[in-house]
Every structure is written in C-alpha cells, then in structure tokens.
C-alpha cells in the first residue's frame, strides 16, 4: 500500500452552505414538527406519485448501462496510472464496499421485510397465501439486489476516473462532472451539487442512527434487565460515536478497513449459525425459488407501477427503495471511488453488482427465510408482533426462539454496533473529503475535519431522536433523490466523454498501433494487443484531449 498524506484545509465554500442547509431543515422540523412533517409528506407524495416511473426507468437503465460498460470495450480501463496498484486486498476492498453501503439497515429489514410482503403482497395476491409467501422472499432479493448496487456503483466510476486517471484535485461529484460541465463545475453549479450531496448524506445517516438506536437499545435492555429510556439511548449513541470516531481518526487502512473485516467475519458467523439451527432445507429451497422468481420477472418487477388496480405496493416499496438508494448513491460513489485505485472498471462493476447483491441475498435468504418459517409453521406469530410492537421487538422475539438466545442477542448487538460504525465512519470520511479544498485521491482529509463531521453526525442523530423529526428528514432525503436522477445521468455522460477523449480513437481503430511508432513492413510488428489499449491508462506524458 502506498503512503497516504493528510490533505488540504477546510473548503468553506462547501462546508458552510452545507451546514446552513442542514440546520435550515432540522431546526424548523424541531420547532414546528407537525406542519413541517405535513409539507414534506406532500412533497414526497408529489415526487413518488408523479415521477415514480422515472425512479423505475432510472433503476433499470443504470443496471443496463453498467453491464454494457463492464462487458464492453471500456471494461479493462484501469482506474489509475500504470504505477497505481490496488491499495487494499480484494477481500478488504469488497468488505469495505459492502459494509459501507448496507450498514445497520439490513440487520433491521432482513428479518422482517418478507413478513411485511406476506401481510401485504404484490400483484394482487391474497395476503398470507402460498403465493404471497413465495413472492415475499423474491421481493426481498429484488429490493436489495442488482439495482441498488447499480445506483451505488454508477457515481463511483467517473469519480475514480477523475481522481486517478486524470488526477484532477477534489474528491467531489462536481469534479467528476467536469467531463460534461467543464469550468462550470468550479462555480456555483458545482457548489450546489456538492451541498445537495452533503445534505443527502447527513439525512441518510441520521435515519440509519434513528433505526439503529431503538433496535440496539431494545436488545441491550433485555439482556441487561433494564428499562429502555432516552438516557440509555444516548449512552448507546455515545458508545457508537466513540467507536466510529476512533475509526475515522485512524483513517482507511487502520480504522475503516479493520472494522469492515471484523464485520464480515461476525456476519458470516451469525448467518452460518442461523442456517445450521434453523430449517436449513427450507432456507436453501426458498432462496433458490426466490432467485428464480426474481430473475424470471426482473424487467417486469423493475417497471411495474400497477396503473390499473392502482395498488400502492410499487410506491410504498420499490419506488421508495429506489429513491432511498439514489439518495445514498453520492456517498457510496465517493467512498468506493476513494478505495478503488488500481482496479479496472470491470472489477468495480462486478464487485458491487455481484458481491454486493450476493451478500444481501444471503442475509435475506437465511434471516428472512428463518422468520418466514416461524410464521408459516406457527412457532411464532411474527406478523402480529411486527404490527403491534414494531421492528425492534420483532427482531428480539425472533432471536429468542434460538438456542443460547442471550449469546445470540449479544453477538447480534455487537454486529449491529460494527455494521453502523462502518457506515458512519465511511460517511464522516466522505463528508470530510467533500468539504476539503482540492483533496487528491492520494491524500486523506485532515483528522480534525473528519472528527468534526463525526461529532456533527452524532449531534444530528441526538436531535432527531429527541424531537421525533426522523421521519421528516428521511422523507426529505428521499425527495432530494429526484434531482439526483439527472445528476446520475450527468455523471454517466461525463464518464463516456472522458473515456472517448482518452481512449476512443484507439479503441475505434481497426488496427491498434503503438503511439509514435513508424509503420513496419513486418506483419504485426507495431501492433499492440487490445488488452494493452484497454487496460493502460492514457500516456501521462501526452496531453489529455479534454476541456480541462
């Protein structure tokens, strides 16, 4: 691994507008929660009701675009120069991608989401029927599979290309958009884009905290024999802040990487335990069946709006999820780009689409299959607990059906702690990078900026939990996803322009020759293999054909 320097100073042009936007949204929600929630709910209904089709087309289009990119002529383009080797081992790289992108959410939803679908199934199916149970597992795989990881992957490629191939200073979306926007990316348009990104990250992470604290508080209170309280919630949040604050302080290789590796090992251990003690054959058969259903119906599921029956399933679940993933996409794009130096475009696309999807599918197959079997067999009425007491109580009840329940709960709480810590330290690291002045891909943001964002995230979490404005900020973050759809389009267009400028003439030629070499009468004497042209970065000594 190459040495990483600590980067440049705080960039007030992005930092202060971002703080102003965050405070401008959270303070009114705290002071006027009812009217604020009403306005944001109306905006959300407008966005999903009128533009739901746009979220769906964006999802399917992103998957198709990335597969075309990875399997086509640009797949072997390395995100770096000739001397840039991968900074992390393949395992640690994939672990950081997965843990940074999923975090605590899967520890909530993998257990209970199939039950929600079983109670309120899609496609006009009868609730609690056999078909409802089959589609319950299939939709969990769909909503946490290829499309979400495609949303995460798309921004990462132009950002990494900008940082490591063109070596343009600034770890920001605005820098990655220079291939299309040119010098406008340095002005107010770029600042606006980066400010929206910061707001989306803070809102998304605040929501993750709001999901995580009640879950871990419920589990820990039960193990310790305590009553849940706001003070206990704050103690848990304080421990979380200390954990991910230390991780952010130590940086990528000594902090975030180690936490992600531990997280993966713990998750695999718990998954194998549930698979072993649970209905193993039912889980495996359910996974096989649900993946088959999803693959066979992928396009229809990706574009289904239910216009005739006018059911709310697509809006309540698919469109909501796609908006949620889009809102998180800039953070993941920036983080994954930073850790992907030396990887090829094909490696990056496959790491996210294959390993990211597979990781989520395993969680939903094992944990979701276990919970659904409890419901179908009558061992535990998971549906009733979920509807009456909510997600934390439901997860606790499911875990109590296992052997060595207290040990399982303690292990699960530890997994939740590390899962959220990996998301939070990734977020703090990205926020520090975005608000640093002209940071290169070979530098880490200064420690005091990282710690500042870690503390700010904790403060936002405390405020949202205290005033109950979490749902409003979550919903407002989803609304931010609507203008981010054209931003994803701009990034894709910018990437194609940069690739065409740097590689297009060579890749489009019927014969690839060494630049500057004289024609030879010997057949093939001056011909380079396509792999050289695809995999090599542009010649550092040659001027770039770009607008920069």
C-alpha positions in Angstrom: 0.0 0.0 0.0 1.3 3.4 -0.9 1.8 6.1 1.7 -1.2 8.4 2.1 -0.7 12.1 3.0 -3.0 14.1 5.1 -4.8 16.6 2.9 -5.6 20.2 2.5 -7.6 22.7 4.5 -11.3 23.0 5.0 -13.2 24.4 2.0 -15.7 26.9 3.4 -17.4 27.3 0.0 -19.0 23.8 0.5 -18.8 23.4 4.3 -20.8 26.4 5.4 -23.6 26.2 2.8 -23.9 22.5 3.8 -24.2 23.4 7.5 -26.7 26.1 6.7 -28.9 23.7 4.7 -28.8 21.0 7.4 -29.7 23.5 10.1 -32.3 25.1 7.9 -34.1 21.8 7.6 -33.6 20.3 11.0 -34.3 23.4 13.2 -37.8 24.1 11.7 -38.6 20.4 12.0 -37.7 20.6 15.6 -39.7 23.8 16.3 -42.7 23.0 14.1 -42.7 19.2 13.7 -46.4 18.9 12.7 -46.5 21.5 9.9 -43.0 20.5 8.7 -43.9 16.9 8.5 -47.1 17.7 6.6 -45.3 19.8 4.0 -42.6 17.2 3.5 -45.2 14.4 3.2 -47.0 16.3 0.5 -43.7 16.8 -1.4 -42.9 13.2 -1.0 -46.3 12.1 -2.4 -45.8 14.5 -5.3 -42.4 13.1 -6.1 -43.3 9.5 -5.9 -46.8 9.8 -7.3 -45.9 11.9 -10.4 -42.3 10.7 -11.0 -42.4 7.1 -9.8 -41.9 5.9 -13.4 -38.7 8.0 -13.5 -37.2 6.3 -10.5 -38.1 2.9 -12.1 -36.6 3.7 -15.5 -33.5 5.1 -13.8 -33.1 1.8 -11.9 -33.3 -0.5 -14.9 -31.3 1.9 -17.1 -28.5 2.1 -14.6 -28.2 -1.7 -14.5 -28.1 -2.0 -18.3 -25.6 0.8 -18.6 -23.2 -0.7 -16.1 -23.4 -4.1 -17.7 -22.7 -2.6 -21.1 -19.8 -0.7 -19.6 -18.2 -3.6 -17.8 -18.7 -6.1 -20.6 -17.8 -3.7 -23.4 -14.6 -2.1 -24.7 -14.1 0.1 -21.7 -14.2 -2.8 -19.1 -10.5 -3.2 -18.8 -9.7 0.5 -18.3 -7.8 0.8 -15.1 -8.8 3.5 -12.6 -5.3 4.8 -12.2 -2.0 5.2 -14.0 0.5 2.4 -14.8 2.2 2.7 -11.3 -1.1 2.6 -9.4 -1.6 -0.8 -7.8 -4.7 -1.7 -5.7 -4.4 -0.1 -2.3 -6.3 -2.9 -0.4 -6.6 -6.7 -0.7 -9.6 -7.9 -2.7 -11.3 -9.2 0.5 -10.9 -6.0 2.4 -11.9 -3.9 -0.6 -15.1 -5.9 -1.1 -15.8 -5.9 2.7 -15.5 -2.0 2.8 -17.8 -1.7 -0.2 -20.4 -4.0 1.4 -20.3 -2.7 4.9 -20.2 0.9 3.9 -23.2 0.5 1.6 -25.5 -1.6 3.7 -24.8 -0.9 7.4 -27.4 -1.4 10.1 -30.4 -1.4 7.7 -30.0 -5.0 6.7 -29.9 -6.0 10.3 -33.4 -4.5 10.6 -35.0 -5.4 7.4 -33.6 -8.9 6.6 -35.7 -10.4 9.4 -39.0 -8.6 8.9 -39.3 -7.4 5.3 -40.6 -10.8 4.0 -43.2 -10.7 6.7 -44.4 -7.2 5.5 -44.7 -8.7 2.0 -46.5 -11.7 3.3 -49.1 -9.4 5.0 -49.4 -7.1 2.1 -48.3 -8.9 -1.0 -47.8 -7.5 -4.5 -49.5 -8.4 -7.8 -53.0 -8.5 -6.2 -52.2 -11.7 -4.4 -54.2 -12.8 -1.3 -52.4 -12.0 2.0 -51.0 -14.9 3.9 -51.3 -17.3 1.0 -48.8 -19.7 -0.5 -48.0 -17.4 -3.5 -47.7 -14.4 -1.1 -45.0 -16.4 0.9 -43.1 -17.2 -2.3 -43.1 -13.6 -3.6 -42.3 -12.3 -0.1 -38.8 -13.9 -0.3 -38.4 -12.9 -4.0 -39.1 -9.2 -3.4 -36.6 -9.0 -0.6 -33.9 -10.3 -3.0 -35.1 -7.8 -5.7 -35.1 -4.7 -3.4 -31.7 -5.4 -2.1 -30.1 -6.8 -5.2 -28.7 -5.6 -8.6 -30.5 -2.3 -8.9 -29.5 -0.8 -5.5 -25.9 -1.8 -6.1 -26.0 -0.3 -9.6 -27.1 3.0 -8.1 -24.2 2.8 -5.7 -21.7 1.9 -8.4 -22.5 4.4 -11.1 -21.1 7.6 -9.4 -18.0 5.7 -8.2 -16.6 5.1 -11.7 -16.5 8.8 -13.0 -15.2 10.0 -9.6 -12.4 7.4 -9.5 -11.6 8.1 -13.2 -11.4 11.8 -12.4 -9.2 11.2 -9.3 -6.8 8.5 -10.5 -6.7 8.7 -14.3 -7.0 12.4 -14.9 -5.7 13.3 -11.4 -8.0 16.2 -11.0 -7.9 17.6 -7.4 -11.1 17.4 -5.4 -13.0 14.3 -4.1 -16.4 15.5 -5.2 -19.2 14.8 -7.6 -18.7 18.3 -9.2 -15.2 17.3 -10.1 -16.3 14.1 -11.7 -18.9 16.1 -13.7 -16.2 18.3 -15.3 -16.1 16.0 -18.3 -19.5 17.4 -19.2 -19.9 20.7 -17.3 -16.3 22.0 -17.9 -15.4 25.1 -15.9 -19.0 25.4 -14.7 -18.2 22.6 -12.2 -15.9 25.1 -10.3 -18.7 27.7 -9.9 -22.0 27.9 -8.1 -23.4 24.9 -10.0 -20.6 22.7 -8.6 -21.1 24.1 -5.1 -24.8 23.5 -5.3 -24.3 19.9 -6.4 -21.8 19.2 -3.6 -24.1 20.9 -1.0 -27.0 18.7 -2.0 -24.7 15.6 -1.7 -23.7 16.6 1.8 -27.4 17.1 2.9 -28.3 13.7 1.4 -25.5 12.0 3.3 -26.4 13.6 6.6 -30.1 12.9 6.2 -29.4 9.3 5.3 -27.0 8.7 8.1 -29.4 10.4 10.6 -32.0 7.9 9.5 -29.7 5.0 10.0 -29.0 6.2 13.5 -32.7 6.5 14.1 -33.2 2.9 13.0 -30.2 1.6 14.9 -30.5 3.1 18.3 -34.0 1.7 19.2 -33.0 -1.7 17.9 -29.8 -2.0 19.9 -31.4 -0.3 22.9 -34.2 -2.9 22.9 -31.8 -5.8 22.6 -29.3 -4.4 25.2 -32.1 -3.5 27.7 -33.4 -7.1 27.5 -30.0 -8.7 28.1 -29.1 -6.3 31.0 -32.6 -6.3 32.5 -33.0 -2.6 32.2 -35.9 -0.4 31.1 -35.4 1.4 27.7 -35.1 5.2 28.2 -33.8 8.3 26.4 -30.7 8.3 28.7 -29.9 4.7 27.7 -30.4 5.6 24.1 -27.9 8.4 24.5 -25.4 6.1 26.2 -25.6 3.8 23.2 -25.2 6.7 20.8 -22.2 7.9 22.8 -20.5 4.5 22.5 -21.2 4.4 18.8 -19.7 7.9 18.4 -16.6 6.8 20.2 -16.2 3.7 18.1 -16.6 5.3 14.7 -14.8 8.4 15.8 -11.7 6.3 16.6 -12.1 4.5 13.3 -12.3 7.8 11.4 -9.3 9.2 13.3 -7.1 6.2 12.3 -8.2 6.5 8.7 -8.8 4.0 5.9 -6.2 1.3 6.4 -6.1 1.2 10.2 -9.6 2.1 11.1 -12.3 1.6 8.5 -10.6 -1.5 6.8 -10.2 -3.3 10.2 -13.8 -2.6 11.3 -15.2 -3.8 7.9 -13.1 -7.1 8.1 -14.4 -7.8 11.6 -17.9 -7.0 10.5 -17.8 -9.5 7.6 -16.5 -12.3 9.9 -19.1 -11.7 12.5 -21.9 -11.6 9.9 -20.8 -14.8 8.3 -20.6 -16.5 11.8 -24.2 -15.4 12.7 -25.5 -16.4 9.2 -24.0 -19.9 9.4 -25.3 -20.3 13.0 -28.9 -19.5 11.9 -28.6 -21.7 8.8 -27.4 -24.6 11.0 -30.0 -24.3 13.8 -32.9 -23.3 11.5 -34.9 -25.0 8.8 -31.8 -25.5 6.6 -33.6 -27.2 3.7 -36.5 -24.7 3.7 -34.0 -21.7 3.7 -32.0 -23.2 0.8 -35.0 -24.1 -1.3 -36.6 -20.8 -0.5 -33.5 -18.9 -1.7 -33.4 -21.0 -4.9 -37.0 -20.4 -5.6 -36.9 -16.7 -4.9 -33.9 -16.0 -7.0 -35.6 -17.9 -9.9 -38.7 -15.8 -9.5 -36.8 -12.6 -9.4 -34.6 -13.3 -12.4 -37.6 -14.6 -14.4 -39.6 -11.4 -13.7 -36.8 -8.9 -13.3 -37.8 -6.4 -16.0 -41.5 -6.6 -15.1 -40.7 -6.0 -11.4 -38.3 -3.2 -12.3 -41.0 -1.2 -14.3 -44.3 -2.3 -12.5 -46.4 0.7 -11.5 -49.8 -1.1 -11.1 -51.7 1.6 -13.1 -54.9 -0.4 -13.5 -55.5 -1.8 -10.0 -53.8 1.3 -8.5 -52.4 -0.6 -5.6 -49.8 1.2 -3.5 -47.2 -1.6 -3.4 -44.8 -0.1 -6.1 -44.9 3.3 -4.4 -44.6 2.1 -0.9 -41.7 -0.3 -1.6 -40.0 -0.3 -4.9 -40.1 3.4 -5.7 -39.4 4.3 -2.1 -36.4 2.0 -2.1 -35.0 3.2 -5.4 -35.3 6.8 -4.1 -33.5 5.8 -0.9 -30.6 4.1 -2.7 -30.3 7.1 -5.1 -30.1 9.4 -2.0 -27.2 7.3 -0.6 -25.5 6.9 -4.0 -23.3 10.0 -3.9 -21.8 9.0 -0.5 -21.2 5.4 -1.7 -19.8 6.7 -5.0 -17.3 9.0 -3.3 -16.3 6.4 -0.7 -15.9 3.5 -3.2 -14.0 5.7 -5.7 -11.5 6.6 -2.9 -10.8 2.9 -2.1 -10.7 1.6 -5.7 -7.4 3.0 -7.0 -5.8 0.5 -9.4 -9.0 -1.5 -10.0 -10.5 -1.8 -13.5 -13.9 -0.6 -14.4 -15.0 -4.2 -14.9 -13.7 -5.2 -11.4 -15.5 -2.4 -9.8 -18.9 -3.1 -11.5 -18.7 -6.8 -10.8 -17.6 -6.2 -7.1 -20.7 -4.1 -6.5 -23.3 -5.9 -8.6 -22.2 -9.4 -7.9 -20.7 -9.4 -4.4 -22.9 -6.6 -3.1 -26.1 -8.3 -4.3 -24.9 -11.8 -3.2 -24.2 -10.5 0.3 -27.7 -9.0 0.6 -29.3 -12.1 -0.9 -27.7 -14.3 1.7 -28.9 -12.2 4.6 -32.5 -12.2 3.2 -32.4 -15.9 2.4 -31.2 -17.0 5.8 -32.6 -14.5 8.2 -35.8 -13.8 6.2 -36.3 -17.5 5.5 -35.9 -18.3 9.2 -38.5 -15.6 10.2 -40.9 -16.7 7.5 -40.7 -20.3 8.6 -41.5 -19.3 12.2 -44.7 -17.6 10.8 -45.7 -20.5 8.5 -45.1 -23.2 11.0 -46.9 -21.4 13.8 -43.9 -21.4 16.1 -44.1 -17.6 16.4 -46.7 -15.1 15.2 -44.1 -12.8 13.7 -46.7 -10.8 11.8 -48.8 -10.0 14.9 -45.7 -8.8 16.9 -44.5 -6.7 13.9 -47.8 -5.0 13.5 -48.4 -4.4 17.2 -44.9 -3.7 18.6 -42.7 -2.7 15.7 -39.4 -3.9 14.3 -37.1 -3.9 17.4 -39.5 -6.1 19.4 -40.0 -8.4 16.5 -36.3 -9.0 15.9 -35.8 -9.6 19.6 -38.7 -12.2 19.6 -37.2 -14.0 16.6 -33.7 -14.2 18.2 -35.3 -15.6 21.4 -36.5 -18.6 19.5 -32.9 -19.8 19.0 -30.7 -21.9 21.2 -28.4 -19.9 23.5 -30.6 -16.9 22.9 -28.7 -14.5 25.2 -25.4 -15.2 23.5 -27.0 -14.8 20.1 -28.5 -11.5 21.1 -25.2 -10.2 22.4 -23.5 -11.3 19.2 -26.2 -9.6 17.1 -25.9 -6.3 19.1 -22.1 -6.4 18.5 -22.7 -6.9 14.8 -25.2 -4.0 14.8 -22.6 -1.8 16.5 -19.9 -2.5 14.0 -22.3 -2.5 11.0 -23.5 1.0 11.8 -20.0 2.2 12.7 -18.7 1.2 9.3 -21.4 3.2 7.6 -20.9 6.2 9.9 -17.1 6.3 9.6 -17.5 6.0 5.8 -20.0 8.9 5.9 -17.7 11.0 8.1 -14.7 10.3 5.9 -16.6 11.2 2.7 -18.1 14.4 4.3 -14.6 15.4 5.3 -13.3 14.7 1.8 -16.1 16.7 0.1 -15.5 19.7 2.4 -11.7 19.7 2.0 -10.1 22.0 -0.5 -8.7 20.3 -3.6 -8.0 17.0 -1.9 -6.4 14.4 -4.2 -7.1 10.7 -4.4 -3.7 10.1 -2.8 -4.5 12.1 0.4 -6.7 11.7 3.4 -8.7 14.6 4.8 -7.3 16.2 7.9 -8.2 14.5 11.1 -9.8 17.4 12.7 -12.2 17.7 9.8 -13.1 14.0 10.0 -13.7 14.2 13.7 -15.8 17.4 13.3 -18.1 15.5 10.9 -18.2 12.5 13.2 -19.4 14.7 16.1 -21.9 16.6 13.8 -23.5 13.3 12.7 -23.9 12.3 16.4 -25.5 15.7 17.2 -27.9 15.4 14.3 -28.8 11.9 15.5 -29.4 13.1 19.0 -31.6 15.9 17.8 -33.7 13.8 15.5 -34.3 11.1 18.2 -35.2 13.7 20.8 -37.7 15.7 18.7 -39.1 12.9 16.7 -38.3 14.6 13.4 -36.6 11.5 12.0 -39.3 10.5 9.5 -39.4 14.0 8.1 -35.7 14.1 7.5 -35.8 10.6 6.0 -38.6 11.7 3.7 -36.8 14.9 2.7 -33.7 12.9 1.8 -35.9 10.8 -0.5 -37.1 14.0 -2.1 -33.5 15.0 -2.7 -33.2 11.8 -4.8 -35.4 13.2 -7.5 -33.0 15.9 -8.7 -30.1 13.4 -8.2 -31.5 11.3 -11.0 -30.4 13.8 -13.7 -27.1 14.1 -11.7 -26.5 10.4 -12.2 -27.2 11.0 -15.9 -24.7 13.8 -16.0 -22.0 11.7 -14.3 -22.6 8.8 -16.8 -22.4 11.3 -19.8 -19.3 12.9 -18.3 -17.6 9.5 -17.9 -18.4 8.5 -21.5 -16.9 11.8 -22.8 -13.8 11.3 -20.7 -13.4 7.7 -21.9 -14.0 8.7 -25.5 -11.5 11.6 -25.3 -8.8 9.5 -23.7 -9.3 6.1 -25.4 -11.9 6.4 -28.1 -9.7 6.9 -31.2 -7.5 3.9 -30.2 -10.4 1.6 -29.4 -12.3 2.6 -32.5 -9.5 1.8 -34.9 -9.4 -1.5 -36.8 -5.7 -1.7 -36.0 -4.1 -0.6 -32.7 -0.5 0.6 -33.0 2.0 2.0 -30.6 1.7 5.8 -30.4 4.5 7.4 -32.4 5.8 4.1 -33.9 6.7 4.1 -37.6 4.8 1.7 -39.8 6.5 -1.6 -40.3 6.6 -3.9 -43.2 6.6 -6.9 -40.9 3.1 -8.1 -40.2 2.1 -7.2 -36.6 5.5 -5.6 -35.8 3.9 -2.4 -34.4 0.6 -3.7 -33.4 -0.4 -3.7 -29.7 -2.9 -6.1 -28.3 -6.4 -4.9 -27.4 -5.7 -5.7 -23.8 -2.9 -3.1 -23.7 -5.1 -0.4 -25.2 -8.0 -1.3 -22.9 -6.0 -1.7 -19.7 -3.5 1.0 -20.0 -4.1 4.5 -18.6 -3.6 7.4 -21.0 0.1 8.2 -21.5 1.0 10.5 -18.7 3.4 12.4 -21.0 0.8 13.0 -23.6 -1.7 15.9 -23.2 -5.3 15.0 -22.5 -8.0 15.7 -25.1 -10.3 17.3 -22.6 -12.0 20.5 -21.7 -9.9 20.9 -18.6 
